[in-house]
Amino acid sequence: MQEFLRDILFAVVTAACPVLTAYLVVLIRKLGDSAAANTESIKVRTYITEAAKAIADAVAAVNQTYVDGLKNEGKFDTEAQKEAAQRALSACLASISPAAKRFIEAAYGDICEYLTTRIEAEVRKQKNEIAALPAVGELVSIAETAPE
């Protein structure tokens, strides 16, 4: 009887082993694919974040160092706008890593065209943010009427 049970157990284990092995192989492949996808997703997210930060920083820097001065002097014309856009593009390209540049070119094509479009959008965004801020007089008025 024990020999019969041992033979049945051996037959079950022998039959189950290839099935379990195949299942384990599929599971390991899926885990590997998932890890690779997550790794790629993290890289993509990092490159996009890096580009967005570089664009925002470049626009803010050009506004502070070039545009604001010309606007105060009343000399911010079409040529100055083109120069500001070129300066922002140059600053942006200088601050983006080579790996992020390769990603942008592979994903979106011409990096200068991609960044120019994003720079224009960032300029508009920053203009709208500034317009939404209350003026200094409004802040004083708000502070004076605030309950203590």
Legacy VTK file of the C-alpha trace (Angstrom):
# vtk DataFile Version 3.0
C-alpha trace
ASCII
DATASET POLYDATA
POINTS 148 float
0.000 0.000 0.000
2.789 2.453 0.876
4.541 1.626 -2.348
1.318 2.313 -4.264
0.904 5.728 -2.562
4.537 6.550 -3.229
4.087 5.677 -6.910
0.963 7.874 -7.149
2.715 10.754 -5.391
5.702 10.355 -7.715
3.394 10.368 -10.764
1.558 13.510 -9.536
4.818 15.337 -8.797
6.246 14.265 -12.142
3.145 15.503 -13.979
2.881 18.744 -11.964
6.537 19.718 -12.191
6.522 20.813 -15.876
3.235 22.679 -15.397
4.543 24.497 -12.315
7.825 25.227 -14.089
6.013 26.698 -17.092
3.840 28.817 -14.795
6.913 30.003 -12.905
8.684 30.919 -16.159
5.661 32.942 -17.340
5.427 34.673 -13.967
9.129 35.576 -13.997
8.841 36.952 -17.549
5.825 39.065 -16.598
7.604 40.410 -13.538
10.628 41.204 -15.691
8.484 42.974 -18.294
6.714 44.922 -15.580
10.014 45.973 -14.020
11.328 47.025 -17.442
8.154 49.024 -18.145
8.362 50.737 -14.758
12.018 51.521 -15.331
11.242 53.019 -18.747
8.315 54.938 -17.278
10.537 56.385 -14.557
13.139 57.418 -17.149
10.502 59.039 -19.347
9.001 60.870 -16.392
12.473 62.057 -15.362
13.258 63.371 -18.867
9.916 65.159 -19.173
10.293 66.703 -15.716
13.847 67.755 -16.516
12.736 69.426 -19.761
9.789 71.170 -18.100
12.001 72.527 -15.319
14.634 73.674 -17.817
11.958 75.469 -19.864
10.422 77.193 -16.827
13.837 78.220 -15.497
14.984 79.509 -18.903
11.843 81.603 -19.388
12.059 83.024 -15.866
15.765 83.835 -16.272
15.321 85.537 -19.656
12.391 87.530 -18.297
14.433 88.676 -15.328
17.698 89.416 -17.129
16.490 90.661 -20.505
12.762 91.218 -21.005
11.938 93.139 -17.812
14.655 95.720 -18.480
13.527 96.293 -22.051
9.879 96.555 -21.015
10.761 99.153 -18.380
12.581 101.179 -21.040
9.709 100.716 -23.514
12.028 98.952 -25.991
10.471 95.495 -26.044
9.556 95.219 -29.728
9.224 92.293 -32.168
12.982 91.954 -32.598
13.455 91.903 -28.830
10.788 89.186 -28.572
12.667 87.069 -31.115
15.907 87.638 -29.219
14.238 86.668 -25.917
12.872 83.472 -27.470
16.320 82.601 -28.850
17.951 83.253 -25.479
15.392 81.071 -23.713
15.935 78.294 -26.266
19.719 78.496 -25.864
19.479 78.457 -22.070
17.084 75.543 -22.210
19.284 73.504 -24.552
22.301 74.189 -22.347
20.570 72.916 -19.228
19.011 69.710 -20.578
21.079 66.539 -20.260
22.192 64.696 -23.394
20.018 61.715 -22.442
16.932 63.933 -22.138
17.775 65.549 -25.492
17.992 62.117 -27.132
14.661 61.137 -25.580
12.941 64.329 -26.776
14.329 63.902 -30.287
13.244 60.255 -30.392
9.792 60.959 -28.992
8.947 64.336 -30.525
11.341 64.908 -33.430
13.105 68.250 -33.776
14.145 69.321 -30.286
14.312 73.041 -31.146
10.753 73.004 -32.475
9.545 71.071 -29.429
11.259 73.417 -26.973
10.167 76.560 -28.837
6.538 75.511 -28.570
6.943 74.685 -24.887
8.770 77.964 -24.225
5.921 79.948 -25.790
3.421 78.059 -23.629
5.538 78.701 -20.533
5.751 82.428 -21.300
1.955 82.571 -21.504
1.619 80.544 -18.302
3.989 82.825 -16.396
2.237 85.938 -17.749
-1.116 84.575 -16.555
0.312 83.737 -13.140
1.642 87.263 -12.760
-1.655 88.770 -13.921
-3.511 86.661 -11.346
-1.435 88.011 -8.455
-2.995 90.913 -6.559
-1.259 94.258 -6.863
0.723 95.589 -3.907
-2.027 98.125 -3.124
-4.571 95.318 -3.075
-2.412 93.342 -0.634
-2.162 96.336 1.690
-5.917 96.850 1.448
-6.544 93.174 2.191
-4.126 93.240 5.135
-5.759 96.376 6.583
-9.269 94.892 6.443
-8.332 91.439 7.698
-9.767 90.628 11.143
-7.265 90.345 13.902
LINES 1 149
148 0 1 2 3 4 5 6 7 8 9 10 11 12 13 14 15 16 17 18 19 20 21 22 23 24 25 26 27 28 29 30 31 32 33 34 35 36 37 38 39 40 41 42 43 44 45 46 47 48 49 50 51 52 53 54 55 56 57 58 59 60 61 62 63 64 65 66 67 68 69 70 71 72 73 74 75 76 77 78 79 80 81 82 83 84 85 86 87 88 89 90 91 92 93 94 95 96 97 98 99 100 101 102 103 104 105 106 107 108 109 110 111 112 113 114 115 116 117 118 119 120 121 122 123 124 125 126 127 128 129 130 131 132 133 134 135 136 137 138 139 140 141 142 143 144 145 146 147
